[in-house]
Amino acid sequence: MKFEVYGKSDCPKCKSTKDKLANLIGKAAAENEIRLAYHDLETVEGMAEGAFNDVKDVPTTILRSDAGEPMARWEGTLPPSVEVKAFLASAQSRPMQ
């Protein structure tokens, strides 16, 4: 499972989103491989990833399955903790692959 955060360096909500997810993942991901990727939309690589994923607002967070399929998406807001925790709990209950 992977959380992808798309943001900009001057965006306080983007930093909060990244920090919040890192904290929640750190608390929950002892044995699971749950990753967090940050894409800076002020770089060429970040803009390319953002365009590919139809990112129109910051922060945008996309949660992807291990197969790369989108599972959830939040645009212009921090993902609610209760929703993130539910996804993390479901990841912990899955058998390791």
Secondary structure, DSSP 8 states (H G I E B T S, - for coil): -EEEEEE-TT-HHHHHHHHHHHHHHHHH-SSS--EEEEEETTSHHHHHHHHHTT--SSSEEEEE-TTS-EEEEEESS---HHHHHHHHHHHHHS---
